[in-house]
Amino acid sequence: MPFASAYADQEPTRDTVDALPGRTVLEFGAPWCGHCIAAQRLLESALAARDDVRHLKVEDGSGRPLGRSYRVKLWPTLVFLRDGEEVARLVRPTDGDDIARALASL
């Protein structure tokens, strides 16, 4: 499953995300966020060789229920899930090695 370059048109529900089988990277951010934009090349590079990982890119903001359910405070926040369970989290990643280590934990 390739890197998602665009934010999802519709935010999934928490129940939907919790029920996802396999490995997932849930990315919370906003298209205008400078930190989010800077992290894209790192995330794309890390996911390039990981066809076994689903990437869901969710636009976050005030009142968005999915981000609130994960207690997202800063963007981007990457939540690494295995069968719907959180196994790792990165906030404002600036190092591709950190992303690779989190992916390895999946």
Secondary structure in CASP SS format (residue, H / E / C, confidence):
PFRMAT SS
TARGET T0000
AUTHOR 0000-0000-0000
METHOD secondary structure of the structure
MODEL  1
M C 1.00
P C 1.00
F C 1.00
A C 1.00
S C 1.00
A C 1.00
Y C 1.00
A C 1.00
D C 1.00
Q C 1.00
E C 1.00
P C 1.00
T C 1.00
R H 1.00
D H 1.00
T H 1.00
V H 1.00
D H 1.00
A C 1.00
L C 1.00
P C 1.00
G C 1.00
R E 1.00
T E 1.00
V E 1.00
L E 1.00
E E 1.00
F E 1.00
G E 1.00
A C 1.00
P C 1.00
W C 1.00
C C 1.00
G H 1.00
H H 1.00
C H 1.00
I H 1.00
A H 1.00
A H 1.00
Q H 1.00
R H 1.00
L H 1.00
L H 1.00
E H 1.00
S H 1.00
A H 1.00
L H 1.00
A C 1.00
A C 1.00
R C 1.00
D C 1.00
D C 1.00
V E 1.00
R E 1.00
H E 1.00
L E 1.00
K E 1.00
V E 1.00
E E 1.00
D C 1.00
G C 1.00
S C 1.00
G C 1.00
R C 1.00
P H 1.00
L H 1.00
G H 1.00
R H 1.00
S H 1.00
Y C 1.00
R C 1.00
V C 1.00
K C 1.00
L C 1.00
W C 1.00
P C 1.00
T E 1.00
L E 1.00
V E 1.00
F E 1.00
L E 1.00
R E 1.00
D C 1.00
G C 1.00
E E 1.00
E E 1.00
V E 1.00
A E 1.00
R E 1.00
L E 1.00
V E 1.00
R C 1.00
P C 1.00
T C 1.00
D C 1.00
G H 1.00
D H 1.00
D H 1.00
I H 1.00
A H 1.00
R H 1.00
A H 1.00
L H 1.00
A H 1.00
S C 1.00
L C 1.00
END
